[in-house]
Amino acid sequence: MDHGSRFFYALEKRRGVKKHVTCLLVEDSTPLTDAAEMCGRARSFDAGLFSPDLTDPNACRVLWDRLPMVSAGDRDRLELLLTQAEFLEAFRRMPTNKSPGMDGLTMEFYHVFWDVLGPDLVTVWAESLQRRVLPLSCR
């Protein structure tokens, strides 16, 4: 029994060595080979990559001023409470044999069990809209 495990462990170890980073080229094409220097440079690169960019307030104002406005009538209609019929219609328009969430439940499942699930789902979504926060299971 241990022989097979030992074989695959050794195989994976050899593959791991091949995937090991031995050199990192920095912006000016200078190679780094010290592990600590490579880690530090990679961390600083990632930090800069995912940091927020400064935004010009004037550019934002121009962008916001040019966006179209929703009329008062449309706004009132859009802010009405959600209905089970609206959700059922949205579900009918979704592609079949697909899962809209991470639970793996397909649209066919929701169609079959809509009478049981529909009222609870509409309640959860309506409360989420009112609170402006989705439950953790829906994020």
Buried (B, 14 or more C-beta within 10 A) or exposed (E): EEEEEEEEEEEEEEEEEEEEEEEBEEEEEEEBEEEEEBEEBEEEEEEEEEEEEEEEEEEEEEEEEEEEEEEEEEEEEEEEEBEBEEBBEEBEEEEEEEEEEEEEEBBEEBEEEBEEEBEEBBEBBBEBEEEEEEEEEEE
